[in-house]
Amino acid sequence: MSQTAYFETPQGRNLAYCLSAGQGPTIVFLSGLKSDMLGTKALHLEAWARAQGRSFLRFDYSGHGESSGIFDEGAIGDWHEDTLALVDALIDGPIVAVGSSMGGWQALLLAKARPERLVGLVTIAAAPDFTEDGWWAGLTEAQKTVLEAQGKVELPSDYMEPYIVTRRMIEDGRKHLVLRTPLNLPFPTRLLQGTADTAVSTEMANRLLEQATGPDIQLTLIKGADHRFSEADNLSMIETAILDVLK
């Protein structure tokens, strides 16, 4: 495991990260909402990349893990700024972005912001636009009233403690939607999705596939895989997808 270092962003956030030196392109792992760089996938892929002599970056968004900030005060745009700050400051040369869940949304935002840097993209149960199409669309009128009046509302989760959804998270999310405008992915792209995922549906995966344009985009549905996508065979599939886009 590489040693944790810290980087202060132009916005004044202190981000924890681990960068393993190696051959490029650098694999950048983008974790999910309320996850961190010590998750199963992040650590497994780092060890795998190091064994292959490949450069690898994992990090904590602000309000996550060892980075500064409070989660409930953060938003999609903040974490996009975090991603860009680290990529621009720490990595020279091409990138393969690997995004899990909300990290899939972040990977797509990275692809739109730095298309010249990416040579490959892998998403795992990608959840683009979930603040609008999942959270906001799923709120009752009573919950929307609470959100507007109090600035936040609590939602249950199948995978962790309840989410605190803030008005800022919803409003900021609307500024970063990726499924309402052309989504050009001009590099090899692999979308992985489990059929037993209760957080992100296969319908979302198919919607992303239909929205995206590019010369080499493939969606793979894995029967029985859940949202964590952390079983040994799931991790092996992520490795294969990374190697595939690196060919």
Secondary structure, 3 states (H helix, E strand, C coil): CCCCEEEECCCCCEEEEEEECCEEEEEEEECCCCCCCCCHHHHHHHHHHHHCCEEEEEECCCCCCCCCCCHHHCCHHHHHHHHHHHHHHHCCCCEEEEEECHHHHHHHHHHHHCCCCEEEEEEECCCCCHHHHHHHHHCCHHHHHHHHHHCEEEECCCCCCCEEEEHHHHHHHHCCCCCCCCEECCCCEEEEEECCCCCCCHHHHHHHHHHEECCCEEEEEECCCCCCCCCHHHHHHHHHHHHHHHC
